[in-house]
Amino acid sequence: MADQGKEPVLHNEALEEAIKVFKGDQSNENLAKIMMQLERATVMQPAMLPKEADMQKVKSLIEKSQGGKVPVKLTGQTQPRPIILKNDKGDQFFAVFTSQSQMPADQKYPAMMFLPFKACSQMAAREELKLTGVVLNPFTDNLVIHKAALDMLNKKNGQILTEDKIARDGLSGNFYQDRQGFMEKIGKEKEGYVFDCYREAYKKEKGDQAPFPYRQEDFGVIILNISDTLHMARIGLAEGGAVKGVCLCAFCCYNPQTDEGIYYLIQRGPQKQRNRLLTVDGQGTCTDIGEAPEEGSELYELMGRVPWAEQ
């Protein structure tokens, strides 16, 4: 549940497409693509109010929410509990939906939570719940993600390096928070600005006393004002030779005419495979969109990928 005054907008189109592909070809590779999408997805999870809930408080919150039009924050005895589904074999699952369109119009739930899938996954892994897994879109796709896969996802999320988390979440967050300001600052200060961003984010993660492992020369910044509608900044994250994570470089693409922006990230490929190209959107959702361009051709290829270039 949220209290920002409006229902969160879900952007799970790539996830839904991956599910569609998997239904046609249930290979381990296609399942891995679904799990990669789920890592950063926000989903809808039906819930019910606890038996001990103070119904007077609940009634007051319903009135405050204007009949569900304005989300409100529920805590304590008004905090919803995820609904558990059971199949004819007695297996129990959490149900989650990737979008409103995946639910029948006549299907109603006491409450609906909007939360990162990884939070749902961590909850489903609790031994006391004795769940078999999570079922995605039970009325349409009915795709079961078993507990073993959830355990692997939870372990992966728990092991992300601080340096990679900053590249994925911190730097992209700074960019989307003020795209114009970000591009102006990085254009003037270049490596010094990136160094300051990393140092500030690192202290938030590790504390003020933690030794900061970067030098300013570990970063490299290239600024290209290609046209009136496309300014780009390439941020090299391993220019000093000391690769501290899997993130190698980031690309901030900005349209000064419309204030549109997109953030790309290149990660080192696993086990001598090609590097991967990811994109992080304004909601923090990270999506793997395939193999990264060959080194040296990244800028040229990404110029053609920016969404407004297709308009």
Salt bridges, closest charged atoms under 4 A:
GLU39 OE2 - LYS156 NZ 2.86
GLU52 OE2 - ARG81 NH2 3.36
GLU127 OE2 - LYS147 NZ 3.25
GLU128 OE2 - ARG126 NE 2.83
ASP141 OD1 - LYS23 NZ 3.34
ASP151 OD2 - LYS147 NZ 3.51
ASP169 OD1 - ARG40 NH2 3.25
ASP169 OD1 - ARG168 NE 2.91
ASP196 OD1 - ARG199 NH2 2.86
GLU200 OE2 - LYS204 NZ 3.81
GLU205 OE2 - LYS165 NZ 3.40
GLU217 OE2 - ARG215 NH1 3.51
ASP218 OD1 - ARG215 NH2 3.17
ASP218 OD2 - LYS244 NZ 3.73
GLU239 OE2 - ARG234 NH1 3.78
ASP259 OD2 - ARG179 NH2 3.49
ASP288 OD1 - ARG276 NH2 2.90
GLU291 OE1 - ARG274 NH1 3.31
GLU294 OE2 - ARG274 NH1 3.52
GLU301 OE2 - ARG305 NH2 3.64
